[in-house]
């Protein structure tokens, strides 16, 4: 039971700090988010500048930052005899095969459909060749090596949640009382 008491105490202290002192918690947040960039190329430049990704711009760890952002528009030809260039993004294609056909037709990749230059178009949106990126998919849970529910009484998680709710409720009452004074 001492483990449960320590866990509940630690959770209570952490929750108390989060409720009472939000200022220091805000300082620990990332400096940049994908919404800070207008184009994927700008976010990619930030990721390339610091590949350790302290801002979390590459949420799936594939080396491509902020994949949901649009690509920077390509400059249009100034020669009126040439047709205008219509820049396409991966989401403009109905399938990975459609995007792959465009990439295969022009290996210079003017639409930037192959961000990691591996010859596969839009894999960040559709996966490699439109299928799954992993051939063997793991099943089941992961053993963390910690105590099982049966080793510590089985109610640790429930006690932590209930303790946190009790502390949050108490903090809300204190805040409400201070606001009415």
NUVEX-970712 format. One line per field, with one value per atom (N, C-alpha, C): residue number from 1; x, y, z; atom name. Coordinates in nm, 4 decimals. Atoms other than C-alpha are relative to their C-alpha. Layout:
# residues N
i: [NUM  ...]
X: [X  ...]
Y: [Y  ...]
Z: [Z  ...]
at: [CA  ...]
//
This chain:
# residues 181
i: [1  1  1  2  2  2  3  3  3  4  4  4  5  5  5  6  6  6  7  7  7  8  8  8  9  9  9  10  10  10  11  11  11  12  12  12  13  13  13  14  14  14  15  15  15  16  16  16  17  17  17  18  18  18  19  19  19  20  20  20  21  21  21  22  22  22  23  23  23  24  24  24  25  25  25  26  26  26  27  27  27  28  28  28  29  29  29  30  30  30  31  31  31  32  32  32  33  33  33  34  34  34  35  35  35  36  36  36  37  37  37  38  38  38  39  39  39  40  40  40  41  41  41  42  42  42  43  43  43  44  44  44  45  45  45  46  46  46  47  47  47  48  48  48  49  49  49  50  50  50  51  51  51  52  52  52  53  53  53  54  54  54  55  55  55  56  56  56  57  57  57  58  58  58  59  59  59  60  60  60  61  61  61  62  62  62  63  63  63  64  64  64  65  65  65  66  66  66  67  67  67  68  68  68  69  69  69  70  70  70  71  71  71  72  72  72  73  73  73  74  74  74  75  75  75  76  76  76  77  77  77  78  78  78  79  79  79  80  80  80  81  81  81  82  82  82  83  83  83  84  84  84  85  85  85  86  86  86  87  87  87  88  88  88  89  89  89  90  90  90  91  91  91  92  92  92  93  93  93  94  94  94  95  95  95  96  96  96  97  97  97  98  98  98  99  99  99  100  100  100  101  101  101  102  102  102  103  103  103  104  104  104  105  105  105  106  106  106  107  107  107  108  108  108  109  109  109  110  110  110  111  111  111  112  112  112  113  113  113  114  114  114  115  115  115  116  116  116  117  117  117  118  118  118  119  119  119  120  120  120  121  121  121  122  122  122  123  123  123  124  124  124  125  125  125  126  126  126  127  127  127  128  128  128  129  129  129  130  130  130  131  131  131  132  132  132  133  133  133  134  134  134  135  135  135  136  136  136  137  137  137  138  138  138  139  139  139  140  140  140  141  141  141  142  142  142  143  143  143  144  144  144  145  145  145  146  146  146  147  147  147  148  148  148  149  149  149  150  150  150  151  151  151  152  152  152  153  153  153  154  154  154  155  155  155  156  156  156  157  157  157  158  158  158  159  159  159  160  160  160  161  161  161  162  162  162  163  163  163  164  164  164  165  165  165  166  166  166  167  167  167  168  168  168  169  169  169  170  170  170  171  171  171  172  172  172  173  173  173  174  174  174  175  175  175  176  176  176  177  177  177  178  178  178  179  179  179  180  180  180  181  181  181]
X: [0.0809  0.0000  0.0852  -0.0830  0.2934  0.0265  -0.0172  0.3423  -0.1203  0.1220  -0.0172  -0.0006  -0.0026  0.0221  0.0994  -0.1004  0.3371  -0.0497  0.0522  0.1726  -0.1095  0.1081  -0.1362  0.0575  -0.0630  0.0808  0.0701  -0.0696  0.2944  -0.1001  0.1028  -0.0148  -0.0658  0.0633  -0.1687  0.0893  -0.0936  0.1414  0.0090  -0.0089  0.1712  -0.1262  0.1265  -0.1962  -0.0136  0.0056  -0.1738  0.0844  -0.0842  0.1162  -0.0618  0.0611  -0.0659  -0.1174  0.1163  -0.3762  0.0375  -0.0339  -0.2064  0.1017  -0.1087  0.0971  0.0092  -0.0068  0.0175  0.1123  -0.1065  0.2904  0.1216  -0.1179  0.5899  -0.0274  0.0329  0.4079  0.0012  0.0043  0.3608  0.1409  -0.1363  0.7373  0.0559  -0.0518  0.7918  -0.0562  0.0611  0.5826  0.0962  -0.0820  0.7324  -0.0067  -0.0045  0.8362  -0.0782  0.0639  0.6931  -0.0993  0.0978  0.3916  -0.0176  0.0237  0.2890  -0.0825  0.0835  0.0333  0.0807  -0.0856  0.3253  0.0602  -0.0599  0.4265  -0.1083  0.0995  0.2385  0.0150  -0.0252  0.4020  0.0843  -0.0733  0.5437  0.1507  -0.1431  0.8814  0.0612  -0.0502  0.9169  0.0171  -0.0103  0.8461  0.1140  -0.1079  1.0851  0.1354  -0.1261  1.3596  0.0300  -0.0193  1.3072  0.0408  -0.0362  1.3220  0.1418  -0.1341  1.6339  0.1057  -0.0943  1.7987  0.0302  -0.0209  1.7512  -0.0723  0.0630  1.6835  -0.0458  0.0489  1.6319  -0.1472  0.1425  1.2881  -0.0528  0.0482  1.2456  -0.1418  0.1327  0.9251  -0.1081  0.0985  0.7568  -0.0669  0.0563  0.7084  -0.0168  0.0066  0.7584  -0.0655  0.0707  0.4887  0.0054  -0.0072  0.5307  0.1435  -0.1430  0.9143  0.0434  -0.0412  0.9466  0.0930  -0.0913  1.1728  -0.0690  0.0761  0.8957  -0.0814  0.0666  0.7709  -0.1366  0.1316  0.4080  -0.0598  0.0440  0.2837  -0.1363  0.1334  -0.0663  0.0021  -0.0079  0.0561  0.0105  -0.0136  0.0309  0.1442  -0.1318  0.3413  0.0013  -0.0174  0.4796  -0.0345  0.0340  0.3336  0.1249  -0.1102  0.5667  -0.0200  0.0105  0.6466  -0.0522  0.0596  0.4434  0.0937  -0.0849  0.6210  -0.0447  0.0323  0.6419  -0.0203  0.0181  0.6391  -0.1470  0.1427  0.2766  -0.0275  0.0227  0.3276  -0.0006  -0.0011  0.3758  -0.1245  0.1183  0.0749  0.0390  -0.0316  0.0535  0.0175  -0.0284  0.1816  -0.0992  0.0938  -0.0830  0.0670  -0.0668  0.0873  -0.1004  0.0863  -0.0608  0.0630  -0.0430  -0.0395  -0.0496  0.0383  -0.0726  -0.1503  0.1433  -0.4271  -0.0863  0.0734  -0.5236  -0.0232  0.0113  -0.4933  -0.0950  0.0953  -0.7553  0.0650  -0.0687  -0.4979  0.1502  -0.1459  -0.1280  0.0428  -0.0354  -0.1223  -0.0108  0.0139  -0.2488  0.1181  -0.1137  0.0204  0.1295  -0.1202  0.2833  0.0137  -0.0045  0.1901  0.0527  -0.0481  0.2513  0.1491  -0.1423  0.5854  0.0808  -0.0713  0.6878  0.0102  -0.0013  0.5990  0.1038  -0.0991  0.8347  0.0836  -0.0849  1.1186  0.0591  -0.0510  1.2217  -0.0918  0.0950  0.9164  -0.0350  0.0335  0.7957  -0.1131  0.1098  0.4924  0.0447  -0.0558  0.7154  -0.0877  0.0806  0.5193  0.0850  -0.0919  0.8270  0.0932  -0.0735  0.9435  0.1310  -0.1236  1.2042  0.0842  -0.0779  1.3289  0.0332  -0.0232  1.2865  -0.0717  0.0678  1.0866  -0.1444  0.1383  0.7531  -0.0770  0.0781  0.4943  -0.0988  0.1052  0.2812  -0.0122  0.0076  0.3706  -0.0420  0.0415  0.3091  -0.1519  0.1461  -0.0568  -0.0604  0.0600  -0.1236  0.0782  -0.0846  0.1606  0.0744  -0.0778  0.4109  -0.0879  0.0766  0.2473  -0.1468  0.1408  -0.0909  -0.0353  0.0281  -0.0581  0.0567  -0.0550  0.0663  0.1510  -0.1442  0.4185  0.0730  -0.0631  0.4853  -0.0578  0.0475  0.4665  -0.0537  0.0412  0.4463  -0.0488  0.0571  0.2134  -0.0022  0.0014  0.2654  -0.1410  0.1295  -0.0291  0.0221  -0.0090  -0.0993  0.0603  -0.0530  0.0302  0.1503  -0.1430  0.3784  0.0241  -0.0323  0.5223  0.0975  -0.0846  0.6641  0.0929  -0.0850  0.8185  -0.0420  0.0475  0.6211  -0.0846  0.0863  0.3963  -0.1319  0.1311  0.0826  -0.1065  0.1099  -0.2578  -0.0160  0.0186  -0.2606  0.1107  -0.1104  0.0775  -0.0191  0.0109  -0.0215  -0.1429  0.1361  -0.3835  -0.0995  0.0884  -0.5271  -0.0699  0.0762  -0.6665  0.0874  -0.0898  -0.3647  -0.0499  0.0466  -0.4939  -0.1264  0.1257  -0.8375  0.0257  -0.0311  -0.6911  0.0645  -0.0647  -0.4761  -0.1039  0.1042  -0.7710  -0.0919  0.0888  -0.9964  0.0697  -0.0755  -0.7246  0.0147  -0.0120  -0.6679  -0.1308  0.1315  -1.0402  -0.0335  0.0271  -1.0674  0.0806  -0.0846  -0.7783  -0.0500  0.0512  -0.9144  -0.1296  0.1251  -1.2558  0.0272  -0.0348  -1.1021  0.0597  -0.0601  -0.8971  -0.1064  0.1074  -1.2080  -0.0824  0.0763  -1.3921  0.0786  -0.0830  -1.1008  0.0011  -0.0019  -1.0804  -0.1336  0.1332  -1.4566  -0.0241  0.0180  -1.4531  0.0812  -0.0840  -1.1680  -0.0628  0.0609  -1.3526  -0.1231  0.1218  -1.6679  0.0295  -0.0349  -1.4824  0.0120]
Y: [-0.1193  0.0000  0.1257  -0.1195  0.2385  0.0502  -0.0401  0.2395  0.0820  -0.0712  0.3484  0.1386  -0.1300  0.6265  0.0937  -0.0840  0.7522  0.0462  -0.0373  0.7462  0.1044  -0.0961  0.9278  0.1331  -0.1234  1.1818  0.0738  -0.0607  1.2431  0.0589  -0.0501  1.2800  0.1243  -0.1155  1.5204  0.1225  -0.1128  1.7381  0.0529  -0.0432  1.7446  0.0723  -0.0635  1.8279  0.1341  -0.1266  2.0959  0.1063  -0.0952  2.2632  0.0413  -0.0320  2.2435  0.0950  -0.0862  2.4096  0.1358  -0.1237  2.6730  0.0830  -0.0732  2.7666  -0.0327  0.0328  2.7470  0.0713  -0.0747  3.0013  -0.0853  0.0812  2.7691  -0.1153  0.1081  2.4900  0.0516  -0.0569  2.7225  0.0151  -0.0153  2.7765  -0.1295  0.1287  2.4054  -0.0416  0.0379  2.4019  0.0243  -0.0165  2.3810  0.1443  -0.1356  2.7027  0.0132  -0.0056  2.6192  -0.1138  0.1017  2.4303  0.0058  -0.0005  2.3356  0.1209  -0.1159  2.6175  0.1289  -0.1181  2.8626  0.0165  -0.0024  2.7829  0.0061  -0.0025  2.8744  -0.1186  0.1068  2.5981  -0.1110  0.1156  2.2519  0.0211  -0.0216  2.3582  0.0851  -0.0833  2.6228  -0.0841  0.0885  2.3652  -0.0996  0.0949  2.1224  0.0646  -0.0706  2.3866  0.0080  -0.0037  2.4202  -0.1380  0.1360  2.0416  -0.0333  0.0273  2.0199  0.0750  -0.0779  2.2923  -0.0695  0.0744  2.0763  -0.1341  0.1308  1.7096  -0.0702  0.0615  1.6268  0.0337  -0.0362  1.7891  0.0389  -0.0408  1.9717  0.0581  -0.0592  2.1291  -0.1016  0.1029  1.8007  0.0236  -0.0280  1.9014  -0.1278  0.1276  1.5407  -0.1022  0.0823  1.3594  -0.1495  0.1434  1.0259  -0.0472  0.0334  1.0323  -0.0576  0.0462  0.9862  0.0984  -0.0981  1.2887  0.1113  -0.1018  1.4995  0.0797  -0.0862  1.7954  0.0447  -0.0617  1.9093  -0.0408  0.0546  1.6859  0.0489  -0.0470  1.8330  0.1403  -0.1358  2.1793  -0.0051  -0.0040  2.2813  0.0302  -0.0325  2.3062  0.1439  -0.1357  2.6433  0.0013  -0.0053  2.7476  0.0147  -0.0085  2.7060  0.1246  -0.1217  3.0230  -0.0350  0.0215  3.0496  0.0541  -0.0494  3.0913  0.1399  -0.1359  3.4492  0.0041  0.0081  3.3376  -0.0308  0.0225  3.3761  -0.1160  0.1122  3.0961  -0.1332  0.1227  2.8414  -0.0056  0.0108  2.7064  0.0191  -0.0173  2.7946  -0.1361  0.1222  2.5351  -0.0090  0.0210  2.3943  -0.0889  0.0756  2.2917  -0.0909  0.0995  1.9763  -0.0427  0.0576  1.8494  -0.1435  0.1409  1.4862  -0.0174  0.0126  1.5453  0.0340  -0.0281  1.6589  -0.1259  0.1247  1.2981  -0.0951  0.0953  1.0312  -0.1225  0.1175  0.7631  0.0200  -0.0047  0.7006  -0.0336  0.0383  0.5400  0.1196  -0.1200  0.8648  0.0939  -0.0866  1.0659  -0.0611  0.0679  0.8040  0.0160  -0.0164  0.8317  0.1382  -0.1357  1.2087  0.0095  -0.0006  1.1580  -0.0768  0.0798  0.8869  0.0728  -0.0729  1.1168  0.1118  -0.1079  1.3900  -0.0218  0.0365  1.2668  0.1215  -0.1197  1.6287  0.0403  -0.0179  1.6266  0.1466  -0.1413  1.9845  0.0201  -0.0104  1.9143  -0.0350  0.0410  1.7898  -0.1069  0.1117  1.4680  -0.1030  0.0966  1.2759  0.0757  -0.0855  1.4723  -0.0620  0.0631  1.2151  -0.0579  0.0356  1.1499  -0.1487  0.1445  0.7730  -0.0625  0.0492  0.7462  -0.0404  0.0357  0.6853  0.1281  -0.1231  0.9604  -0.0087  -0.0199  1.0792  -0.1120  0.1094  0.7957  0.0491  -0.0525  1.0256  0.0080  -0.0070  1.0462  -0.1383  0.1274  0.7088  -0.1235  0.1151  0.4870  -0.0416  0.0460  0.3146  -0.0787  0.0663  0.2079  -0.0158  0.0020  0.2832  -0.1057  0.1060  -0.0108  0.0345  -0.0214  -0.0554  0.0139  -0.0205  0.0625  -0.1115  0.1054  -0.2278  -0.1337  0.1300  -0.5845  -0.0833  0.0777  -0.7501  0.0960  -0.0886  -0.5739  -0.0710  0.0640  -0.6443  -0.0061  0.0128  -0.7621  -0.0144  0.0153  -0.7621  0.1219  -0.1113  -0.5361  -0.0082  -0.0069  -0.4376  -0.0153  0.0207  -0.5643  0.1079  -0.1088  -0.2664  -0.0428  0.0470  -0.4726  0.0522  -0.0537  -0.2892  -0.1014  0.0864  -0.4340  -0.0225  0.0260  -0.5999  0.0428  -0.0387  -0.5091  -0.0979  0.0977  -0.8305  0.0098  -0.0088  -0.7579  0.1138  -0.1132  -0.4235  0.0229  -0.0135  -0.4837  0.0267  -0.0162  -0.4004  0.1328  -0.1242  -0.0591  0.1230  -0.1145  0.1657  0.1060  -0.0975  0.3294  0.0694  -0.0577  0.3817  0.0977  -0.0887  0.5312  0.1292  -0.1196  0.7721  0.0915  -0.0795  0.8876  0.0633  -0.0541  0.9263  0.1068  -0.1003  1.1107  0.1292  -0.1189  1.3461  0.0753  -0.0660  1.4139  0.0710  -0.0623  1.4848  0.1284  -0.1190  1.7298  0.1082  -0.0982  1.8974  0.0628  -0.0530  1.9322  0.0959  -0.0875  2.0814  0.1307  -0.1216  2.3253  0.0877  -0.0774  2.4305  0.0723  -0.0637  2.5022  0.1182  -0.1088  2.7122  0.1170  -0.1062  2.9074  0.0715  -0.0598  2.9640  0.0878  -0.0792  3.0843  0.1280  -0.1208  3.3249  0.0991  -0.0875  3.4606  0.0704  -0.0624  3.5351  0.0979  -0.0930  3.7322  0.1404]
Z: [0.0000  0.0000  0.0000  -0.0027  0.0446  -0.1418  0.1394  -0.3327  -0.0451  0.0386  -0.3792  0.0625  -0.0680  -0.1232  -0.0673  0.0671  -0.2923  -0.1367  0.1318  -0.6356  0.0111  -0.0187  -0.5113  0.0457  -0.0475  -0.3280  -0.1123  0.1128  -0.6358  -0.0990  0.0917  -0.8543  0.0567  -0.0635  -0.6044  -0.0086  0.0071  -0.5943  -0.1418  0.1401  -0.9735  -0.0430  0.0363  -1.0149  0.0695  -0.0721  -0.7490  -0.0680  0.0705  -0.9268  -0.1327  0.1297  -1.2591  0.0171  -0.0217  -1.1129  0.0565  -0.0692  -0.9002  -0.0771  0.0639  -1.1088  -0.1484  0.1425  -1.4813  -0.0733  0.0665  -1.5665  -0.0304  0.0275  -1.5253  -0.0963  0.0930  -1.7116  -0.1433  0.1341  -2.0088  -0.0565  0.0480  -2.0272  -0.0548  0.0445  -2.0829  -0.1351  0.1265  -2.3994  -0.1153  0.1190  -2.7467  -0.0479  0.0524  -2.9145  -0.1304  0.1304  -3.2584  -0.0157  0.0363  -3.3857  -0.1507  0.1443  -3.7385  -0.0422  0.0348  -3.7289  -0.0096  0.0104  -3.7035  -0.1396  0.1331  -4.0621  -0.1073  0.1079  -4.3806  -0.0961  0.0960  -4.5874  0.0629  -0.0489  -4.5294  -0.0129  0.0218  -4.6697  0.1117  -0.1097  -4.3953  0.1266  -0.1162  -4.1237  -0.0193  0.0282  -4.2954  0.0236  -0.0228  -4.2842  0.1498  -0.1448  -3.9073  0.0521  -0.0408  -3.8666  -0.0446  0.0504  -4.0839  0.0807  -0.0802  -3.8719  0.1327  -0.1253  -3.5604  -0.0106  0.0205  -3.6480  0.1279  -0.1238  -3.2791  0.0227  0.0007  -3.3350  0.1380  -0.1320  -3.0027  -0.0040  0.0127  -3.1376  -0.0352  0.0332  -3.2344  -0.1341  0.1319  -3.5988  -0.0820  0.0719  -3.7182  0.0913  -0.0983  -3.5215  -0.0285  0.0278  -3.6999  -0.0250  0.0071  -3.7047  -0.1342  0.1319  -4.0794  -0.0700  0.0570  -4.1339  -0.0760  0.0725  -4.2874  0.1022  -0.0971  -4.0848  -0.0510  0.0243  -4.0696  -0.1347  0.1292  -4.3494  -0.0445  0.0373  -4.3409  -0.0589  0.0552  -4.4443  -0.1528  0.1467  -4.8102  -0.0390  0.0532  -5.0251  -0.0488  0.0498  -5.1259  -0.1497  0.1427  -5.4636  -0.0864  0.0947  -5.7580  -0.0845  0.0814  -5.9505  -0.1391  0.1313  -6.2681  -0.1088  0.1089  -6.6042  -0.0432  0.0455  -6.7244  -0.1509  0.1446  -7.0881  -0.0291  0.0253  -7.2096  -0.0949  0.0907  -7.4635  0.0752  -0.0773  -7.1862  0.0881  -0.0859  -7.0000  0.1461  -0.1419  -6.6303  0.0681  -0.0751  -6.3875  0.1155  -0.1094  -6.1548  0.1037  -0.1059  -5.8319  0.0675  -0.0646  -5.6805  0.1312  -0.1270  -5.3247  0.0041  -0.0108  -5.2194  0.0180  -0.0264  -5.1007  -0.1221  0.1236  -5.4531  -0.0827  0.0756  -5.5738  0.0706  -0.0560  -5.5251  0.0609  -0.0523  -5.4515  -0.0115  0.0100  -5.4083  -0.1419  0.1384  -5.7543  -0.0941  0.0843  -5.9139  0.0222  -0.0305  -5.7359  -0.0530  0.0485  -5.8265  -0.1507  0.1456  -6.1950  -0.0371  0.0267  -6.1836  0.0317  -0.0346  -6.0076  -0.1046  0.0997  -6.2551  -0.1339  0.1267  -6.5477  0.0000  -0.0080  -6.4229  0.1258  -0.1137  -6.2010  0.0709  -0.0686  -6.1240  0.1157  -0.1101  -5.8914  0.0266  -0.0205  -5.9455  0.1014  -0.0972  -5.7244  0.1409  -0.1291  -5.4410  0.0663  -0.0493  -5.4029  0.0743  -0.0621  -5.2850  0.0946  -0.0939  -4.9793  0.0466  -0.0484  -4.8730  -0.1135  0.1200  -5.2306  -0.0084  0.0094  -5.2155  -0.1191  0.1190  -5.5385  0.0215  -0.0308  -5.3644  0.0291  -0.0127  -5.4000  0.1154  -0.1014  -5.1100  0.1016  -0.0970  -4.8755  0.1375  -0.1299  -4.5793  0.0103  0.0004  -4.6834  -0.0242  0.0411  -4.8470  0.0430  -0.0299  -4.7251  -0.1255  0.1149  -4.9506  -0.0950  0.1054  -5.2745  0.0364  -0.0362  -5.1221  0.1022  -0.0965  -4.8838  0.1358  -0.1323  -4.5344  -0.0086  0.0000  -4.4573  0.0743  -0.0788  -4.2223  -0.0435  0.0462  -4.3477  0.1161  -0.1170  -4.0054  0.1066  -0.1003  -3.7678  0.1340  -0.1316  -3.3982  0.0567  -0.0650  -3.1964  0.1490  -0.1441  -2.8267  0.0658  -0.0770  -2.5540  0.0135  -0.0232  -2.4523  0.1491  -0.1402  -2.1259  0.0434  -0.0472  -1.9392  0.1104  -0.1075  -1.6645  0.1360  -0.1264  -1.3972  0.0738  -0.0796  -1.1323  -0.0718  0.0576  -1.2541  0.0993  -0.0874  -1.1136  0.1160  -0.1068  -0.9132  0.1036  -0.0942  -0.7516  0.1002  -0.0902  -0.6005  0.0485  -0.0495  -0.5148  -0.1107  0.1144  -0.8604  -0.0115  0.0035  -0.7732  -0.0116  0.0053  -0.8260  -0.0961  0.0993  -1.1421  0.0457  -0.0476  -0.9938  0.1137  -0.1116  -0.6772  -0.0478  0.0526  -0.8750  -0.0639  0.0649  -1.0846  0.1037  -0.1032  -0.7814  0.0830  -0.0746  -0.5908  -0.0790  0.0848  -0.8823  -0.0109  0.0070  -0.9142  0.1301  -0.1294  -0.5428  0.0152  -0.0099  -0.5572  -0.0943  0.0964  -0.8702  0.0510  -0.0544  -0.7065  0.1145  -0.1114  -0.3924  -0.0503  0.0558  -0.5982  -0.0639  0.0633  -0.7924  0.1046  -0.1084  -0.4660  0.0550  -0.0521  -0.3386  -0.0973  0.1008  -0.6655  -0.0038  0.0040  -0.6679  0.1231  -0.1230  -0.3045  -0.0069  0.0114  -0.3777  -0.0976  0.1006  -0.6811  0.0535  -0.0538  -0.4775  0.1125  -0.1089  -0.2083  -0.0494]
at: [N  CA  C  N  CA  C  N  CA  C  N  CA  C  N  CA  C  N  CA  C  N  CA  C  N  CA  C  N  CA  C  N  CA  C  N  CA  C  N  CA  C  N  CA  C  N  CA  C  N  CA  C  N  CA  C  N  CA  C  N  CA  C  N  CA  C  N  CA  C  N  CA  C  N  CA  C  N  CA  C  N  CA  C  N  CA  C  N  CA  C  N  CA  C  N  CA  C  N  CA  C  N  CA  C  N  CA  C  N  CA  C  N  CA  C  N  CA  C  N  CA  C  N  CA  C  N  CA  C  N  CA  C  N  CA  C  N  CA  C  N  CA  C  N  CA  C  N  CA  C  N  CA  C  N  CA  C  N  CA  C  N  CA  C  N  CA  C  N  CA  C  N  CA  C  N  CA  C  N  CA  C  N  CA  C  N  CA  C  N  CA  C  N  CA  C  N  CA  C  N  CA  C  N  CA  C  N  CA  C  N  CA  C  N  CA  C  N  CA  C  N  CA  C  N  CA  C  N  CA  C  N  CA  C  N  CA  C  N  CA  C  N  CA  C  N  CA  C  N  CA  C  N  CA  C  N  CA  C  N  CA  C  N  CA  C  N  CA  C  N  CA  C  N  CA  C  N  CA  C  N  CA  C  N  CA  C  N  CA  C  N  CA  C  N  CA  C  N  CA  C  N  CA  C  N  CA  C  N  CA  C  N  CA  C  N  CA  C  N  CA  C  N  CA  C  N  CA  C  N  CA  C  N  CA  C  N  CA  C  N  CA  C  N  CA  C  N  CA  C  N  CA  C  N  CA  C  N  CA  C  N  CA  C  N  CA  C  N  CA  C  N  CA  C  N  CA  C  N  CA  C  N  CA  C  N  CA  C  N  CA  C  N  CA  C  N  CA  C  N  CA  C  N  CA  C  N  CA  C  N  CA  C  N  CA  C  N  CA  C  N  CA  C  N  CA  C  N  CA  C  N  CA  C  N  CA  C  N  CA  C  N  CA  C  N  CA  C  N  CA  C  N  CA  C  N  CA  C  N  CA  C  N  CA  C  N  CA  C  N  CA  C  N  CA  C  N  CA  C  N  CA  C  N  CA  C  N  CA  C  N  CA  C  N  CA  C  N  CA  C  N  CA  C  N  CA  C  N  CA  C  N  CA  C  N  CA  C  N  CA  C  N  CA  C  N  CA  C  N  CA  C  N  CA  C  N  CA  C  N  CA  C  N  CA  C  N  CA  C  N  CA  C  N  CA  C  N  CA  C  N  CA  C  N  CA  C  N  CA  C  N  CA  C  N  CA  C  N  CA  C  N  CA  C  N  CA  C  N  CA  C  N  CA  C  N  CA  C  N  CA  C  N  CA  C  N  CA  C  N  CA  C  N  CA  C  N  CA  C  N  CA  C  N  CA  C  N  CA  C  N  CA  C]
//
